Amino acid sequence: MPMDFPNMDSLKRVAKCHKFRQPRPNEAEADYRGALADHVQPRDQVESCEIRNKVGWDQFSPAQNRGSP
């Protein structure tokens, strides 16, 4: 099932599910998003791409599809 991760609140929720740290004070969303996606990638490449792209796989643009593993 595709999932969207449009904002920091959604990232915090999925981080908890994956037992990943919460954002550091003043950490940029883009930096946290990348670190979380890296953490998730070995377990679920599709979800990792969804985190990086902010939208579920069913909404990926052609460029996002080409960039996916």
Backbone as XML, in Angstrom:
<?xml version="1.0"?>
<chain id="A" units="angstrom">
  <residue number="1" name="MET">
    <atom name="N" x="0.844" y="-1.174" z="0.000"/>
    <atom name="CA" x="0.000" y="0.000" z="0.000"/>
    <atom name="C" x="0.891" y="1.241" z="0.000"/>
  </residue>
  <residue number="2" name="PRO">
    <atom name="N" x="0.704" y="2.136" z="-0.947"/>
    <atom name="CA" x="1.523" y="3.346" z="-1.007"/>
    <atom name="C" x="1.250" y="4.262" z="0.181"/>
  </residue>
  <residue number="3" name="MET">
    <atom name="N" x="2.300" y="4.941" z="0.626"/>
    <atom name="CA" x="2.170" y="5.869" z="1.752"/>
    <atom name="C" x="2.823" y="7.196" z="1.388"/>
  </residue>
  <residue number="4" name="ASP">
    <atom name="N" x="2.224" y="8.284" z="1.847"/>
    <atom name="CA" x="2.777" y="9.621" z="1.654"/>
    <atom name="C" x="3.461" y="10.062" z="2.950"/>
  </residue>
  <residue number="5" name="PHE">
    <atom name="N" x="4.541" y="10.808" z="2.790"/>
    <atom name="CA" x="5.267" y="11.365" z="3.935"/>
    <atom name="C" x="5.518" y="12.847" z="3.641"/>
  </residue>
  <residue number="6" name="PRO">
    <atom name="N" x="4.454" y="13.665" z="3.697"/>
    <atom name="CA" x="4.552" y="15.043" z="3.226"/>
    <atom name="C" x="5.213" y="16.027" z="4.184"/>
  </residue>
  <residue number="7" name="ASN">
    <atom name="N" x="5.325" y="15.670" z="5.470"/>
    <atom name="CA" x="5.816" y="16.659" z="6.431"/>
    <atom name="C" x="6.566" y="15.980" z="7.578"/>
  </residue>
  <residue number="8" name="MET">
    <atom name="N" x="7.090" y="16.798" z="8.467"/>
    <atom name="CA" x="7.906" y="16.299" z="9.577"/>
    <atom name="C" x="7.099" y="15.406" z="10.514"/>
  </residue>
  <residue number="9" name="ASP">
    <atom name="N" x="5.832" y="15.717" z="10.731"/>
    <atom name="CA" x="5.014" y="14.874" z="11.615"/>
    <atom name="C" x="4.909" y="13.448" z="11.070"/>
  </residue>
  <residue number="10" name="SER">
    <atom name="N" x="4.715" y="13.316" z="9.768"/>
    <atom name="CA" x="4.629" y="11.980" z="9.179"/>
    <atom name="C" x="5.972" y="11.259" z="9.271"/>
  </residue>
  <residue number="11" name="LEU">
    <atom name="N" x="7.060" y="11.996" z="9.163"/>
    <atom name="CA" x="8.385" y="11.388" z="9.290"/>
    <atom name="C" x="8.636" y="10.907" z="10.719"/>
  </residue>
  <residue number="12" name="LYS">
    <atom name="N" x="8.202" y="11.694" z="11.685"/>
    <atom name="CA" x="8.374" y="11.290" z="13.090"/>
    <atom name="C" x="7.607" y="10.007" z="13.390"/>
  </residue>
  <residue number="13" name="ARG">
    <atom name="N" x="6.405" y="9.894" z="12.843"/>
    <atom name="CA" x="5.611" y="8.680" z="13.078"/>
    <atom name="C" x="6.274" y="7.448" z="12.471"/>
  </residue>
  <residue number="14" name="VAL">
    <atom name="N" x="6.740" y="7.556" z="11.233"/>
    <atom name="CA" x="7.361" y="6.381" z="10.597"/>
    <atom name="C" x="8.717" y="6.080" z="11.243"/>
  </residue>
  <residue number="15" name="ALA">
    <atom name="N" x="9.404" y="7.095" z="11.728"/>
    <atom name="CA" x="10.682" y="6.862" z="12.418"/>
    <atom name="C" x="10.461" y="6.014" z="13.665"/>
  </residue>
  <residue number="16" name="LYS">
    <atom name="N" x="9.392" y="6.301" z="14.375"/>
    <atom name="CA" x="9.077" y="5.515" z="15.573"/>
    <atom name="C" x="8.802" y="4.057" z="15.203"/>
  </residue>
  <residue number="17" name="CYS">
    <atom name="N" x="8.080" y="3.828" z="14.120"/>
    <atom name="CA" x="7.787" y="2.463" z="13.666"/>
    <atom name="C" x="9.058" y="1.705" z="13.304"/>
  </residue>
  <residue number="18" name="HIS">
    <atom name="N" x="10.030" y="2.415" z="12.747"/>
    <atom name="CA" x="11.287" y="1.787" z="12.323"/>
    <atom name="C" x="12.386" y="1.882" z="13.385"/>
  </residue>
  <residue number="19" name="LYS">
    <atom name="N" x="12.003" y="2.330" z="14.581"/>
    <atom name="CA" x="12.955" y="2.467" z="15.696"/>
    <atom name="C" x="14.156" y="3.337" z="15.318"/>
  </residue>
  <residue number="20" name="PHE">
    <atom name="N" x="13.841" y="4.445" z="14.676"/>
    <atom name="CA" x="14.849" y="5.430" z="14.294"/>
    <atom name="C" x="14.734" y="6.621" z="15.225"/>
  </residue>
  <residue number="21" name="ARG">
    <atom name="N" x="15.803" y="7.335" z="15.371"/>
    <atom name="CA" x="15.822" y="8.504" z="16.271"/>
    <atom name="C" x="14.842" y="9.584" z="15.821"/>
  </residue>
  <residue number="22" name="GLN">
    <atom name="N" x="14.470" y="10.431" z="16.750"/>
    <atom name="CA" x="13.648" y="11.589" z="16.434"/>
    <atom name="C" x="14.568" y="12.708" z="15.945"/>
  </residue>
  <residue number="23" name="PRO">
    <atom name="N" x="14.019" y="13.712" z="15.276"/>
    <atom name="CA" x="14.867" y="14.790" z="14.732"/>
    <atom name="C" x="15.644" y="15.516" z="15.829"/>
  </residue>
  <residue number="24" name="ARG">
    <atom name="N" x="16.824" y="15.907" z="15.472"/>
    <atom name="CA" x="17.656" y="16.705" z="16.381"/>
    <atom name="C" x="17.153" y="18.148" z="16.368"/>
  </residue>
  <residue number="25" name="PRO">
    <atom name="N" x="17.428" y="18.892" z="17.430"/>
    <atom name="CA" x="17.025" y="20.305" z="17.434"/>
    <atom name="C" x="17.617" y="21.033" z="16.218"/>
  </residue>
  <residue number="26" name="ASN">
    <atom name="N" x="16.817" y="21.786" z="15.558"/>
    <atom name="CA" x="17.201" y="22.584" z="14.396"/>
    <atom name="C" x="17.647" y="21.749" z="13.194"/>
  </residue>
  <residue number="27" name="GLU">
    <atom name="N" x="17.356" y="20.452" z="13.169"/>
    <atom name="CA" x="17.701" y="19.622" z="12.009"/>
    <atom name="C" x="16.717" y="19.921" z="10.878"/>
  </residue>
  <residue number="28" name="ALA">
    <atom name="N" x="17.237" y="20.186" z="9.718"/>
    <atom name="CA" x="16.387" y="20.481" z="8.564"/>
    <atom name="C" x="15.588" y="19.237" z="8.174"/>
  </residue>
  <residue number="29" name="GLU">
    <atom name="N" x="14.366" y="19.455" z="7.716"/>
    <atom name="CA" x="13.525" y="18.339" z="7.310"/>
    <atom name="C" x="14.200" y="17.506" z="6.219"/>
  </residue>
  <residue number="30" name="ALA">
    <atom name="N" x="14.819" y="18.161" z="5.252"/>
    <atom name="CA" x="15.469" y="17.432" z="4.159"/>
    <atom name="C" x="16.592" y="16.524" z="4.677"/>
  </residue>
  <residue number="31" name="ASP">
    <atom name="N" x="17.345" y="17.000" z="5.653"/>
    <atom name="CA" x="18.426" y="16.191" z="6.225"/>
    <atom name="C" x="17.868" y="15.001" z="6.987"/>
  </residue>
  <residue number="32" name="TYR">
    <atom name="N" x="16.833" y="15.238" z="7.776"/>
    <atom name="CA" x="16.210" y="14.166" z="8.543"/>
    <atom name="C" x="15.560" y="13.151" z="7.608"/>
  </residue>
  <residue number="33" name="ARG">
    <atom name="N" x="14.902" y="13.636" z="6.580"/>
    <atom name="CA" x="14.247" y="12.773" z="5.591"/>
    <atom name="C" x="15.277" y="11.840" z="4.941"/>
  </residue>
  <residue number="34" name="GLY">
    <atom name="N" x="16.411" y="12.376" z="4.565"/>
    <atom name="CA" x="17.454" y="11.569" z="3.944"/>
    <atom name="C" x="18.027" y="10.529" z="4.890"/>
  </residue>
  <residue number="35" name="ALA">
    <atom name="N" x="18.265" y="10.923" z="6.141"/>
    <atom name="CA" x="18.804" y="9.984" z="7.131"/>
    <atom name="C" x="17.809" y="8.863" z="7.421"/>
  </residue>
  <residue number="36" name="LEU">
    <atom name="N" x="16.546" y="9.210" z="7.533"/>
    <atom name="CA" x="15.508" y="8.211" z="7.779"/>
    <atom name="C" x="15.376" y="7.274" z="6.585"/>
  </residue>
  <residue number="37" name="ALA">
    <atom name="N" x="15.375" y="7.810" z="5.380"/>
    <atom name="CA" x="15.285" y="6.978" z="4.178"/>
    <atom name="C" x="16.471" y="6.018" z="4.090"/>
  </residue>
  <residue number="38" name="ASP">
    <atom name="N" x="17.656" y="6.491" z="4.442"/>
    <atom name="CA" x="18.844" y="5.614" z="4.456"/>
    <atom name="C" x="18.677" y="4.485" z="5.470"/>
  </residue>
  <residue number="39" name="HIS">
    <atom name="N" x="18.098" y="4.801" z="6.614"/>
    <atom name="CA" x="17.873" y="3.798" z="7.659"/>
    <atom name="C" x="16.863" y="2.735" z="7.215"/>
  </residue>
  <residue number="40" name="VAL">
    <atom name="N" x="15.834" y="3.152" z="6.512"/>
    <atom name="CA" x="14.756" y="2.254" z="6.099"/>
    <atom name="C" x="15.151" y="1.420" z="4.871"/>
  </residue>
  <residue number="41" name="GLN">
    <atom name="N" x="16.021" y="1.924" z="4.027"/>
    <atom name="CA" x="16.323" y="1.291" z="2.741"/>
    <atom name="C" x="16.704" y="-0.187" z="2.814"/>
  </residue>
  <residue number="42" name="PRO">
    <atom name="N" x="17.550" y="-0.641" z="3.738"/>
    <atom name="CA" x="17.881" y="-2.075" z="3.748"/>
    <atom name="C" x="16.672" y="-2.984" z="4.003"/>
  </residue>
  <residue number="43" name="ARG">
    <atom name="N" x="15.676" y="-2.459" z="4.691"/>
    <atom name="CA" x="14.485" y="-3.255" z="5.018"/>
    <atom name="C" x="13.374" y="-3.132" z="3.997"/>
  </residue>
  <residue number="44" name="ASP">
    <atom name="N" x="13.242" y="-1.936" z="3.415"/>
    <atom name="CA" x="12.120" y="-1.696" z="2.499"/>
    <atom name="C" x="12.506" y="-0.584" z="1.521"/>
  </residue>
  <residue number="45" name="GLN">
    <atom name="N" x="12.971" y="-0.977" z="0.341"/>
    <atom name="CA" x="13.432" y="0.005" z="-0.639"/>
    <atom name="C" x="12.302" y="0.898" z="-1.139"/>
  </residue>
  <residue number="46" name="VAL">
    <atom name="N" x="11.121" y="0.332" z="-1.282"/>
    <atom name="CA" x="9.996" y="1.129" z="-1.779"/>
    <atom name="C" x="9.622" y="2.208" z="-0.766"/>
  </residue>
  <residue number="47" name="GLU">
    <atom name="N" x="9.498" y="1.827" z="0.499"/>
    <atom name="CA" x="9.155" y="2.817" z="1.522"/>
    <atom name="C" x="10.251" y="3.876" z="1.639"/>
  </residue>
  <residue number="48" name="SER">
    <atom name="N" x="11.487" y="3.469" z="1.505"/>
    <atom name="CA" x="12.584" y="4.424" z="1.531"/>
    <atom name="C" x="12.426" y="5.463" z="0.423"/>
  </residue>
  <residue number="49" name="CYS">
    <atom name="N" x="12.080" y="5.017" z="-0.766"/>
    <atom name="CA" x="11.858" y="5.947" z="-1.881"/>
    <atom name="C" x="10.649" y="6.844" z="-1.620"/>
  </residue>
  <residue number="50" name="GLU">
    <atom name="N" x="9.616" y="6.293" z="-1.007"/>
    <atom name="CA" x="8.442" y="7.103" z="-0.670"/>
    <atom name="C" x="8.823" y="8.196" z="0.329"/>
  </residue>
  <residue number="51" name="ILE">
    <atom name="N" x="9.667" y="7.864" z="1.282"/>
    <atom name="CA" x="10.126" y="8.861" z="2.256"/>
    <atom name="C" x="10.915" y="9.950" z="1.533"/>
  </residue>
  <residue number="52" name="ARG">
    <atom name="N" x="11.831" y="9.551" z="0.679"/>
    <atom name="CA" x="12.643" y="10.530" z="-0.058"/>
    <atom name="C" x="11.785" y="11.433" z="-0.954"/>
  </residue>
  <residue number="53" name="ASN">
    <atom name="N" x="10.778" y="10.840" z="-1.600"/>
    <atom name="CA" x="9.976" y="11.572" z="-2.576"/>
    <atom name="C" x="8.740" y="12.251" z="-1.995"/>
  </residue>
  <residue number="54" name="LYS">
    <atom name="N" x="8.437" y="11.996" z="-0.735"/>
    <atom name="CA" x="7.303" y="12.594" z="-0.011"/>
    <atom name="C" x="5.950" y="12.013" z="-0.393"/>
  </residue>
  <residue number="55" name="VAL">
    <atom name="N" x="5.888" y="11.222" z="-1.454"/>
    <atom name="CA" x="4.614" y="10.661" z="-1.919"/>
    <atom name="C" x="4.738" y="9.162" z="-2.110"/>
  </residue>
  <residue number="56" name="GLY">
    <atom name="N" x="3.585" y="8.488" z="-2.114"/>
    <atom name="CA" x="3.551" y="7.056" z="-2.354"/>
    <atom name="C" x="4.004" y="6.704" z="-3.761"/>
  </residue>
  <residue number="57" name="TRP">
    <atom name="N" x="4.440" y="5.454" z="-3.934"/>
    <atom name="CA" x="4.982" y="5.008" z="-5.222"/>
    <atom name="C" x="3.989" y="5.187" z="-6.367"/>
  </residue>
  <residue number="58" name="ASP">
    <atom name="N" x="2.691" y="5.179" z="-6.062"/>
    <atom name="CA" x="1.693" y="5.327" z="-7.119"/>
    <atom name="C" x="1.606" y="6.758" z="-7.647"/>
  </residue>
  <residue number="59" name="GLN">
    <atom name="N" x="2.288" y="7.701" z="-6.975"/>
    <atom name="CA" x="2.275" y="9.097" z="-7.399"/>
    <atom name="C" x="3.648" y="9.569" z="-7.875"/>
  </residue>
  <residue number="60" name="PHE">
    <atom name="N" x="4.628" y="8.654" z="-7.986"/>
    <atom name="CA" x="5.949" y="9.035" z="-8.448"/>
    <atom name="C" x="5.877" y="9.617" z="-9.851"/>
  </residue>
  <residue number="61" name="SER">
    <atom name="N" x="6.665" y="10.643" z="-10.084"/>
    <atom name="CA" x="6.806" y="11.191" z="-11.434"/>
    <atom name="C" x="7.723" y="10.259" z="-12.230"/>
  </residue>
  <residue number="62" name="PRO">
    <atom name="N" x="7.764" y="10.414" z="-13.547"/>
    <atom name="CA" x="8.697" y="9.594" z="-14.329"/>
    <atom name="C" x="10.149" y="9.742" z="-13.847"/>
  </residue>
  <residue number="63" name="ALA">
    <atom name="N" x="10.550" y="10.949" z="-13.489"/>
    <atom name="CA" x="11.920" y="11.167" z="-13.000"/>
    <atom name="C" x="12.142" y="10.446" z="-11.674"/>
  </residue>
  <residue number="64" name="GLN">
    <atom name="N" x="11.155" y="10.460" z="-10.787"/>
    <atom name="CA" x="11.275" y="9.760" z="-9.507"/>
    <atom name="C" x="11.339" y="8.257" z="-9.735"/>
  </residue>
  <residue number="65" name="ASN">
    <atom name="N" x="10.593" y="7.743" z="-10.679"/>
    <atom name="CA" x="10.656" y="6.327" z="-11.003"/>
    <atom name="C" x="12.027" y="5.930" z="-11.525"/>
  </residue>
  <residue number="66" name="ARG">
    <atom name="N" x="12.633" y="6.771" z="-12.346"/>
    <atom name="CA" x="13.971" y="6.476" z="-12.866"/>
    <atom name="C" x="15.012" y="6.502" z="-11.768"/>
  </residue>
  <residue number="67" name="GLY">
    <atom name="N" x="14.795" y="7.324" z="-10.736"/>
    <atom name="CA" x="15.760" y="7.439" z="-9.644"/>
    <atom name="C" x="15.616" y="6.369" z="-8.594"/>
  </residue>
  <residue number="68" name="SER">
    <atom name="N" x="14.578" y="5.556" z="-8.667"/>
    <atom name="CA" x="14.339" y="4.505" z="-7.679"/>
    <atom name="C" x="15.221" y="3.297" z="-7.974"/>
  </residue>
  <residue number="69" name="PRO">
    <atom name="N" x="15.651" y="2.609" z="-6.890"/>
    <atom name="CA" x="16.473" y="1.403" z="-7.107"/>
    <atom name="C" x="15.680" y="0.289" z="-7.752"/>
  </residue>
</chain>
